[in-house]
Amino acid sequence: MFEPKDIALLKKLKKRTLLDLALTIPTSYEDTTLSKEIKDGSTLVARATVTNSSNFAGRLHITLNLVDFNTQASAIFFRTTPYHLKLFSVGSEHIISGRVGYYRGALQISQPKSLKSFGEITPKYKTVLKQSEIRALIKKYITSETLYSAGLLPNEVDALLKLHFPKSISEVKSEGEYIESIVFALKSVEAYSHLAKMRRKRIVNKPIKALNGSALPFIESLPFTLTDDQLKAIQEVESDLASSEKAAKRIIIGDVGSGKTMVILASAMIAGKDRSILMAPTSLLANQLYEEATKYLSGFLNLALVTQKNSDGDYTKADFIIGTHALLYKDDLPKASLVMIDEQHRFGAGQRAMLDALSKQGEKSPHFLQFSATPIPRTQAMIESELIDITTIKMLPFKKLIDTHIIGKANFSALLEHIESEIKQEHQILIVYPLVEPSDEVPYTSLSEATAYWQKKFENVYVTHGKDKAKDEVLLEFRERGNILLSTTVIEVGISLPRLTTIVIVGAERFGLATLHQLRGRVGRQGLESHCFLYTNAKTPPKRLEEFSQTLDGFKIAMLDLKYRNSGDLLDGVTQSGEAFKWLDLSEDEAIIAQAKERVSKIALR
């Protein structure tokens, strides 16, 4: 719809669509309509005649007769030029504009301007373009016809036209309900525009083949009952994989401890002999998933493990291959009809694309499932679902018994007593530090500084961190023999530690709520009564920590995280949509997003 000569200007603005341009709202207005009254402290636009003029010490003093108000005002120009002397000569007539005020009872106008034209309200835009260029674009393309044709509602069209082409300054400087209605309209347009763009971005590929295997034999063989959320997730995956027209593209987001692994295994079962591949971010996780697969799937499928450090089974003949990024470098990796990625946010978009490409057959793609243990807010899920199908698993196989306490230096003795008591019960303790080495910028003991204290006071104390090349071995050894593990957030997602009942997070206020939730999720994995201690030096703990301590629901915490940090792309690379919103508040505007989503869906069905 844009003319070729205007496309270059739009690129400078980084605007691609009509609604992008329409949402480029003026930041201020210049009102040159004649004032109807003189208000102290406001800008006055009035007809005036110069009745007196004097130039003293480089300052021009003039007296103006304000024609329509039958009164006089004085003005001073502090930096006088020949231009001013000629312009404001005695007898000259003007339309002047300037801020008015009273000094010792006399009316004064500060540095008045003589307007070349008047009677307009001119919007001012803060963009990389010249004012004349952006105004010309707006005037040319933003009309009621184009806005309606873009799918906007009457209240949205009305709001945008009033902002860009106000008939009076009161239209854009009003307060209360009127401004609230304008902001509501802007939020609605922004939500609708963003969702429409995402829907257009969605790529639909034909699958290599429809997968019609059944997960039922696997489900019936389990020594426990799956939750309703797990069963619902499996049903959605089963429906996706059965399509011969559209390759599945779904992310399954499960709260910490919700049992995503069972959904992974059920998905492999549905793929059956048509082969599936699962890539995990670490060899530790890959081994753990392989152990679970061996335990529950070995009677149904041929399994193989591929990591840099070790392998098991013949991956060239396996039905279900589990591995790390080492899979990407196997020249003889067989084609798979289903590709899965666990903890997807730990991989770059390039690595995910490489795995997808390994199994691509011509124009046809494998079905693609991603799994994440990082809950996202409902609003974010609603938006991202335009680009990728989303399943959430909220129910836990058993109720988690985790008490969360905010503590400080005064509670340290009681903390030590608690740790001693837990160790006597053969339970394990995890202490997370904010950094490995000391820093002047962080007022907390570092991991390296704290190690000697804990090793002197307790037996079987293990230490690891992100740069520790032996961290996998340390974690495995700790799981079997350790009492206390000192670590950084490397432990956030990873090995299952069934005896872990206490986690202490040092400098808790320095971590985001999503990270705190992942860390807390390391304890109580088997239903044991557990504890999370948020250690802070703050005299008054942040309110967000107090709210965090009152819930274990990862999806509620995701909303809190959004509320407190005004998050961007919470899927952290799943879709890379990441567009910042100017008007929408994802922590409060769920109803607006839901309405916009419904509108976009109806348009797509036409």
C-alpha positions, -999 to +999 in steps of 0.1 A: +000+000+000+030+023+005+044+041-025+080+032-033+094+066-024+078+064+011+092+029+019+127+043+025+113+067+050+094+039+068+125+018+069+143+047+087+114+048+112+116+010+115+079+007+106+066-020+084+028-017+085+001+009+084-007+002+120+030+006+130+028+041+114-006+049+130+009+040+164+036+066+160+018+090+183+027+127+186+047+136+217+034+172+218+013+198+199+018+234+188-015+252+191-017+283+169-055+288+173-064+323+186-068+322+224-102+331+239-089+342+272-056+352+289-045+326+315-015+333+337+013+308+329-002+296+297+007+302+261-012+330+245-019+333+207-033+367+199-035+395+173-012+423+184+001+457+173+035+472+184+028+505+200+062+512+215+098+500+209+131+507+226+165+492+224+187+495+255+220+477+262+213+451+236+178+444+249+147+451+229+117+463+249+083+465+231+047+472+241+020+453+224-017+462+221-036+429+223-064+438+198-090+411+207-086+417+245-083+455+244-053+454+267-016+460+266+014+437+274+051+442+275+079+420+262+117+419+264+141+403+239+174+396+257+194+389+225+184+415+200+193+412+164+186+436+134+159+411+125+140+417+157+144+455+154+129+454+119+102+428+127+088+445+158+089+481+146+063+505+159+030+501+141+037+466+128+009+440+132+014+404+143-001+371+154+021+366+184+026+335+205+042+333+239+038+324+276+020+351+296+024+362+332+020+391+355+049+411+370+040+438+396+005+437+382+015+443+346+010+417+319+041+404+302+048+380+274+080+360+274+100+362+241+069+363+218+071+347+184+055+363+153+036+335+136+036+332+098+004+312+099-022+305+126-054+286+134-039+251+134-030+225+159+003+210+147+014+176+161+051+172+170+067+138+165+099+125+181+114+104+152+145+102+130+126+120+103+121+157+097+088+170+111+076+177+076+084+142+064+066+123+093+036+147+091+034+141+053+034+103+058+007+105+085-015+128+064-011+106+033-018+072+049-036+076+081-073+080+072-105+066+084-107+044+052-073+029+056-077+023+094-110+005+089-096-015+061-068-026+084-094-041+107-097-015+134-129-008+154-147+026+154-134+036+188-098+028+177-102+047+145-116+077+163-088+077+189-060+076+163-075+103+141-080+126+172-044+121+182-030+128+147-055+154+136-070+170+167-097+197+160-091+213+194-063+211+219-087+199+245-091+167+226-055+157+234-050+175+267-082+163+285-080+142+316-099+114+334-122+091+315-116+106+281-079+100+282-085+065+297-106+057+266-078+069+243-052+048+261-075+018+260-079+022+223-041+025+218-036-007+238-062-025+217-046-014+185-011-024+197-023-058+207-042-064+175-013-052+153+012-073+171-009-105+170-017-100+133+020-096+125+029-128+144+002-148+127+016-137+093+051-148+104+039-183+113+055-209+090+036-240+081+056-269+067+043-303+055+055-331+078+077-359+066+048-382+075+018-385+098+026-404+130-002-425+142+014-446+170-003-449+203+010-438+237-016-460+255+005-491+260+032-469+276+007-451+298-009-484+310+025-499+318+034-471+342+034-479+380+017-446+387-012-426+372-004-395+351-020-362+360-049-348+339-025-321+326+000-347+315-027-367+297-041-335+280-006-326+268-001-362+254-035-359+236-025-325+220+008-340+209-010-371+195-033-348+175-004-327+162+016-357+151-013-374+133-015-345+108-003-352+072-007-315+063+010-295+090+043-304+108+038-300+145+054-269+161+046-269+198+062-260+231+052-279+262+058-257+293+056-276+325+061-261+360+090-275+380+083-311+389+052-314+368+064-345+349+074-333+314+096-363+310+065-386+308+052-364+280+086-367+262+085-405+265+049-407+254+057-385+223+086-409+214+061-438+218+037-421+193+065-417+168+074-454+174+095-470+146+093-438+125+121-426+149+124-396+172+154-376+185+156-357+217+184-331+223+191-321+259+214-292+269+239-311+291+252-347+292+239-349+328+203-342+316+207-365+286+219-393+308+191-387+332+165-388+304+181-419+290+178-436+323+141-428+325+136-439+289+154-472+296+133-477+327+099-471+310+104-476+272+129-504+267+101-529+262+087-509+234+115-491+215+152-495+207+170-467+225+204-450+221+224-423+239+248-399+222+269-374+242+305-362+238+316-383+268+297-415+264+272-434+242+250-464+246+232-484+220+234-482+182+220-448+173+220-457+135+193-483+142+175-468+173+139-458+173+145-431+200+178-413+202+186-391+232+217-369+231+233-335+236+245-311+209+269-339+200+240-351+178+246-322+155+280-334+145+271-371+136+273-374+098+254-407+099+226-396+122+195-412+107+165-391+097+137-387+123+100-380+119+099-363+153+125-339+167+123-328+204+144-304+224+144-303+262+151-271+281+149-253+247+160-219+261+195-233+268+201-238+230+206-210+205+182-206+176+210-218+153+214-251+171+177-257+171+176-250+134+206-273+128+188-302+144+156-295+125+177-294+092+194-327+100+160-345+097+145-324+069+136-342+037+133-318+008+105-294+016+091-316+043+100-311+080+100-333+110+073-327+137+090-304+162+083-303+200+101-282+225+100-285+263+106-259+289+105-259+327+101-221+328+064-211+332+053-180+313+024-156+321-010-163+305-007-130+285+026-140+270+013-175+262-017-159+244+006-138+223+033-164+215+006-190+205+001-170+173+036-182+163+038-216+180+013-239+197+016-239+235+007-265+260+010-258+298+013-285+325+004-270+358-007-300+379+020-317+400+021-355+405+021-349+442+017-319+465+050-301+471+057-294+508+081-264+506+082-237+531+099-205+519+115-182+545+132-148+541+162-146+565+192-124+573+222-124+596+201-126+627+188-160+616+221-176+608+225-196+640+190-210+636+199-219+599+229-239+611+208-258+635+183-266+608+211-278+584+225-301+612+191-316+618+185-323+581+219-339+577+211-362+606+180-374+587+202-381+557+188-352+538+209-329+516+215-292+516+221-268+486+236-233+492+236-211+461+259-180+459+255-151+436+290-152+422+321-174+423+348-148+431+345-118+454+334-084+439+333-049+454+299-045+436+282-074+453+279-071+491+278-109+497+303-136+504+313-154+472+314-191+466+352-192+468+353-172+501+326-194+517+340-228+508+365-231+537+339-222+563+315-250+553+341-276+547+355-269+582+322-271+599+306-301+580+316-333+563+310-342+527+308-307+513+309-305+475+316-274+454+308-266+417+300-237+394+294-229+357+330-229+346+338-261+365+346-287+338+340-315+363+306-302+374+286-333+361+309-356+380+306-335+412+268-334+410+266-372+405+290-378+434+271-354+456+238-371+448+252-404+462+275-392+491+271-355+498+256-336+527+261-300+514+265-287+479+279-252+474+271-238+439+261-210+417+229-210+396+244-238+374+221-260+395+190-241+384+179-268+359+194-302+359+200-333+379+173-348+401+184-348+437+157-369+456+172-363+491+176-326+487+153-309+512+169-275+519+181-247+496+197-215+508+199-187+482+224-161+492+216-125+480+181-136+469+171-101+459+197-102+432+179-130+413+148-127+391+117-145+404+118-170+376+154-180+386+144-182+423+115-205+413+138-228+393+162-230+422+135-237+447+122-264+424+154-284+431+140-294+466+110-315+475+112-335+443+099-367+460+073-351+482+096-347+512+089-317+535+114-291+523+126-256+529+138-227+509+157-199+527+160-165+509+190-149+525+193-111+522+212-083+538+184-059+530+169-043+562+135-044+545+131-073+521+117-064+487+080-069+484+085-092+454+104-117+477+075-116+502+050-123+474+073-150+460+075-168+493+037-171+495+031-192+464+047-223+448+027-219+415+052-212+387+026-195+365+016-171+393+053-164+398+057-157+361+030-130+364+047-115+395+080-115+376+063-097+347+047-072+371+080-064+388+104-064+359+082-054+330+095-083+310+103-085+274+104-119+257+098-144+285+101-174+262+138-164+260+144-173+224+116-197+216+100-174+191+123-144+191+092-121+188+106-098+215+088-066+204+086-041+232+052-027+239+046+010+245+010+009+257+003-027+266+010-039+301+013-077+299+008-080+337-026-062+336-041-062+301-051-099+297-086-090+286-074-066+259-050-093+245-078-119+246-101-097+226-074-089+201-066-125+197-103-133+190-104-106+163-072-119+146-086-154+146-118-143+129-099-125+102-078-156+096-109-177+091-123-154+063 
